[in-house]
Amino acid sequence: MSKCNNSDETQSEDPELQDFLRIREFKKFFFLRDYGGEEVISSTEAWRLLKTFYNFKTFESDETSYFCLPDFDTLRESTFHQDYFADLQDMRKNLCAYGIPSSNDTKITEKDRHRLEIWVRCAIIDHPEQTPMKLPEMQFDWNDASYLLARLGCTTSNMGGGLVHFLPGVEENEAKLETNCFVTRFSLCNHVARFGWQLPREILEKCHLCAQLKLELDVFVIC
């Protein structure tokens, strides 16, 4: 695991976070669950696979090129951000949330299918779209995840006789079960894996997570 850069003054003066980092460095030698290590292909390669094996297509209209799902017919009969997209990353996020449309006659190999699924699954991770990226080799457990989720602003509360887990910034009077609050941490993480964090910048700045810890949390969530 790459260490965080502790040159950040606020982070280096945060004793709680420093204790967490020291424990993580110790525990990494003992955990058996290994997340990461996979390579995320470039968006150019992913789009080639989608076009070649799943019949995705591009459509030109008024000098604008759109990325279209296989069932796309015409702009009039389709819905923007659902059937076609102006940006490939927007389409990727949609596929991450709702899946790649099934195709019974696709000739894609298991290796390419796996590569494409990783690209889709990693839509919530920020990285240059046109270059491959190797996910970090790391060990992560639910104690680590719970600590970082709390720093990001995830909270818990007893509702209806059971513990409920809230996304950052959600108040109890705004709670919608399985939409912004969840009965298990796993359900919360699965929601984030599909739809992303959708965090205001001020929350990310307030929690003082270095890029490496945020990346490791993202990898844990999508795995």
C-alpha positions, -999 to 999 in steps of 0.1 A, spaced: 0 0 0 13 34 -9 15 57 21 -3 89 23 17 120 18 18 135 53 31 169 40 -5 181 43 -3 202 74 -39 196 86 -36 159 81 -3 156 99 -17 174 129 -47 151 131 -38 125 158 -68 103 152 -60 100 115 -23 94 123 -33 66 147 -54 50 119 -26 52 94 -1 36 118 -26 7 126 -32 2 89 5 -1 82 7 -27 109 -24 -47 99 -16 -49 62 8 -78 69 -20 -99 85 -51 -95 64 -60 -123 39 -86 -103 19 -69 -86 -9 -86 -59 -30 -72 -43 -60 -43 -51 -83 -65 -52 -114 -58 -29 -143 -85 -6 -155 -84 -3 -193 -86 30 -210 -120 44 -220 -109 42 -257 -104 4 -253 -137 0 -234 -156 18 -261 -141 -4 -287 -153 -35 -268 -188 -20 -263 -191 -13 -300 -176 -46 -312 -193 -70 -289 -225 -52 -276 -236 -32 -306 -231 2 -289 -229 30 -315 -223 67 -321 -249 91 -335 -243 125 -351 -268 153 -347 -261 191 -354 -224 184 -354 -226 167 -320 -216 131 -315 -235 110 -290 -227 77 -274 -257 54 -277 -269 22 -261 -276 -8 -284 -314 -1 -285 -310 35 -295 -331 44 -326 -337 81 -330 -333 111 -308 -371 117 -308 -378 82 -295 -350 81 -270 -342 98 -236 -310 118 -231 -288 104 -202 -307 72 -204 -305 59 -240 -277 82 -253 -251 105 -238 -229 134 -249 -200 121 -228 -186 86 -225 -180 90 -188 -217 98 -183 -226 66 -202 -201 47 -180 -218 59 -149 -251 48 -162 -237 13 -170 -223 12 -135 -257 20 -120 -278 -2 -142 -255 -27 -160 -245 -35 -195 -275 -45 -217 -274 -83 -221 -265 -98 -254 -270 -135 -260 -250 -136 -292 -219 -117 -281 -186 -133 -290 -166 -115 -264 -140 -136 -245 -141 -140 -208 -109 -120 -204 -123 -90 -223 -156 -93 -205 -138 -92 -172 -117 -62 -184 -149 -43 -195 -167 -51 -162 -138 -36 -142 -139 -5 -163 -176 -1 -157 -173 -9 -120 -146 17 -115 -168 46 -128 -168 62 -93 -130 64 -93 -114 96 -107 -86 88 -132 -75 98 -167 -100 82 -190 -76 77 -219 -49 58 -200 -50 24 -182 -48 25 -144 -37 -2 -120 -57 -4 -89 -37 -5 -57 -27 -37 -40 -40 -33 -5 -57 -51 24 -89 -35 38 -115 -47 63 -148 -34 76 -132 -17 106 -111 4 82 -140 11 60 -163 21 89 -137 46 102 -133 62 68 -170 62 61 -175 81 93 -149 106 84 -167 112 51 -198 120 71 -217 87 71 -238 83 103 -259 57 120 -291 60 140 -317 37 155 -349 38 134 -378 14 136 -360 -7 162 -329 -12 141 -296 5 132 -297 25 99 -267 38 80 -270 72 64 -251 87 34 -231 118 42 -253 149 48 -286 130 51 -308 140 81 -333 116 97 -362 136 85 -349 132 49 -344 94 52 -356 72 23 -348 36 30 -325 20 4 -321 54 -13 -301 76 11 -301 53 42 -296 16 45 -301 -12 69 -266 -26 64 -231 -11 56 -229 -35 27 -261 -20 12 -247 15 16 -215 5 -1 -233 -12 -29 -253 20 -35 -221 41 -36 -205 15 -60 -234 19 -84 -242 56 -81 -210 72 -67 -205 93 -36 -221 125 -49 -203 144 -21 -201 182 -20 -165 194 -22 -167 209 13 -173 174 28 -142 160 10 -121 189 22 -133 187 58 -125 149 62 -88 155 52 -85 121 35 -54 119 13 -59 107 -23 -45 72 -15 -69 65 13 -98 78 -7 -87 55 -36 -84 25 -13 -119 32 1 -133 34 -34 -117 1 -43 -131 -15 -12 -166 -2 -20 -166 -15 -56 -152 -49 -47 
